Amino acid sequence: MHIAPYDNQNKPIVDVGDATVPLNYFNIVKLDAGQAFEYKVPGFETCIVPATGTVDVEVEGFKADGLGGRGVDVWDGEPEGVYVPSGATATMIAKDTCEVFVAGAKYDETLEPFAVRSDELDLVQYGSDDTKTHRKIKHILGQKYHDRVGRLLVSELFTVGAGGWSGFPSHKHDTDRLPDETRHDETYNFRFRPNHGSGVQMLQREDGKPGDAYHIVDGSTICLDNGYHPCAVLPGYEMYYFTILGGLSQRSLVQYFQPSHAYQIETIPGIKDMIAKFK
């Protein structure tokens, strides 16, 4: 499902009980300097990630000051985040004009809050210009924090260069059937540089049969329930997408690659490292 950009007025874009991705939660909070925003999401663990700007965060006594710091867009610096336990009250106070992503996954247990600073990210780069799959992934809640988070995975994905494909070889993760696949609902928010760029999100329900495609623009949100889902950006533009994954029965993501394209796992450089980092 494609949700076109709109002024959500700091209200969830993907709320608790969403029909398409019930395991996910997503909000975009926009604040001016000095403004505060408080939230609590019972039954969902969340992560606060400034897209731009800087915020001070407090989670029931835990404090993380000066979180973020990126400038004009998501390419202007490295991401940072704060993990917010399920049902905890979180408050953010803007140090300047800011836009903040709040990612969430369904999870009942209560863990401990912590901050992820820019030098504590899990980083991976894979693909190549020749295969038109070159990209960087910056895992905020990635493999490094596997024992401190319940079901939530949060990452930022960047195309390297202008144009190309992401999420290829095509894969899905809509069914719990270990060891071959796990059920993980997924939500994206896209940005483009320059911001009048755009792309396409494919969603193919069955191998060998026609699927759906959505025209994505700067600020588009995509909710993925089931099917194979590569995406592409137009030549001459860079693409970014903020990624939220919430598992049904475990945190580690096991992707099932589309049989007709799976052999390309062996031809695209670094893709096995990418697979290993979604833990």
N, C-alpha and C positions, 0 to 999 in steps of 0.2 A: 504494500500500500504506500502511495506517495502522499505526503502532506506538504502542500505548497507553503512557502514562507508567509508568515503573518505575524502581527503584533499579538503575542500571547499574553502580554501584560503580566508577566512573571507567574503565570499559571501553567501547570504541566501540559506539555504537548502530548506526551504519552503518560496517562495517569494509571493509578492502581486499577486493576481489572480491565485493562484494555482488551478489546475483543481479538485483535490480531496478534499482539505480543504480550500476553498476560504475565510473563516473567520479567518484563522490563518496566522501567520508569524513566522519564526524561523531561527535564525542564530547562528553559533558558531564562536566566535572571539578568536583567539590565538595570544597573544602578548608576547614579551620579555620585560624585565625591561626597562622603559623609552619610549617605543613605545606608540603611540596614535592611536585611531580609532574614527572616527566621522561618524554618520549616521543620516538619517532623513527618515521617512516612512510616506508619506502623506496618510491620511485616516486610519491609524492604530495607536492605542495606544500600547506602548511596555513596557517591564520590563527588566532591566539589572540585571542578577544574575550570579556572579562569581561561576563557578563550582570549580575551584581551583585558588589560588593566590588572589592578592589584587589590586584594581583599585581605582583611584580617578575619580569621575564622575561629570560632569557639564552639566546641562540642562538649557540653556538660562538664566544664572544668578543664578540658584539654584545649590548648591554644596553639594556633599556627599563624603567626603574624607575617605580613608581607608575602602572601601566597600569590604566585603568578608573576606579573611584571612584563608581560608581552605588550608590545606597542600597538601599531595600527591594525595588525591582523595576526592570524595564527602562524604565519611564517616568520613573525618578528620575535624570535626567541623560543625558548624551550617550555614545554608544559610542566605544571606542578599540580598536585592534587592533595586532598584530605579525605581519608576514609571515614565515613560516618556509620556507626553501627545501626543495625535494624531498630527502628523506633526511637532513636536518640534525637534530641532537639539540637539543631545546628543553627548558628547565627553567623552571618557574614556582614562585614562593614566595609564599604568601598573606600579605598584610599584615593581613587580617581574615577573617572568614567570607565565603567567596565561592563563586560558581557561574560556571564559565568554559566558553564554547563553543569547540570546536576544529573548524574547518571545513577540508575538504580537497578537492582535485581531482587527478586523475591527471595527472602531468607528470614527465618524466624528466630534463630539464635542471636544472642547479643555478644559481640566481640569488643575489642578495644579500638578506639580511634587512633589514627596515626597520620603523619604527613609524608608525602613523597615529593622530595625536592628534585630539581632539574638534574643533579648529578647522581640520582638514585634510580633513574629510569632503566627499563630493559629495552635495549635498542637492537634492531635487526634491519638489514638492508638486503634485498634479494631482487632477482630478475635481471634483465639486461636491456640495453637500448635495442639490440638486435631483435630480441623477442617481443619488444614493446610492452614489457611487464615490469619495468624498473621502478621500484618504490622503496620508501623507508617506512618502518613502523616504530612508533615510540609507545611502548607499553607503560602505562601509568600504574595500573593494577595488573601486573603480569606475573610471570613465572617466579620472580624474586619474592613475591608476597603471598605465595600459595598457601602458607600455613597461618596467615593472618586475616584472610578474607573468606567469606562463605561460598557464594556462587557467582560473584560479580567479576567480570573482566572488562577493563576500560583501556582503550588504546587510541592513538592518533595515527592515521595513515596518510602518507604523502606520495603523490606521483613524483618521480625524479625526471626532470626535463618537462617538455611541453607535449601533451598528448599521450595516449597509451591506455593500457588496460590494467585493471586491478581485480583481485579476487579470482584470478585464473591460474591454473586450470579450475574450471567451474566445479563447485563443491556445494554440499548442503549439510545441515546438521539439525534435522527436524524430528528425528526419531531416536529414542533410547534403545539401542541394540548393540551393546558392547560385545566384543571389542571393536566393532566396525564403525560405530557412529554414536553420538550423544545428541540429546535434544537441548539446543540452546537457542532461545529467542534472540533476535538481533535487531538493533536500531542504529541507524546512521544519521548524522547531520553533515551536509556537504558545504564546502566553501570552494570558490574558484579564484584564481589570480591570473589576469585581471578579473574583477568580480562580475563582468558581463559575460564571462565564459560559461559553458554548460557541458552537460554530458548525458549519458544514458545509463540507467540501471536495468539490467535484464533480470527476469525471473522465469526460469523454465521449470515447469512442474515435473515433467517426465523426460528422461533421456530419449532423444530421437523424435520428440514431438514439439510443435511450435509452442512458444510461451508468450509472456507479456514483456513490455518494455515501458519505462517511465522516463520522461524528459526531466532531468534534474538540473536545478539552477542554484545560484548562491543562496544558501539558507534552506534548501530542501531537506525534509526529513523522510527517511525510508524505513518502514517497518516490515521485517521479513518473517513470515510464519513458516513457509515450507517451500522447497525447491532450490534449484541451482541458481546462483546469483552473482555473476561477474558484472563489473561496471566499467565504463570507459569515459574518457574526457576528450573533448575536441582537440585537434592539432592546434598548437599555438597557445595552449592554456595549461596551467597547473591545477591539480585537484587535491583537495584535502577532505577527509571525512573522519569525524569523531565517532567512535564505535563503542557500543554497549552490548555486551553479551551476558545473558543470565541463563544458567543451567537449570534443568529440571531436577536432576538427581546427583550431580557432581559439578565441581568447578572446572576441571580440565576439559577442554574442548577436543572432541574427536571428529574431524571432518571426513565426510565421505565424498570422494572425488568422482565426478561424473564419468561413468565407464568409457564413453567415447573419447574423452580427453585426458584420462588419467595417466596415460603414458608420458605426457609432457612434464610430469613431476621429475622425470629423469633428464629432461632437456633444458629446464629453466634453472639458471644458477641460483643456489642458495635457498631454494624453496623448502628443503627439508629442515633448515634452520628456522624458517618462518613457522612451519608446522609445530616444531618442538617448543616454541616460545608461547604458544597459546595453552598455558597450563594454569 
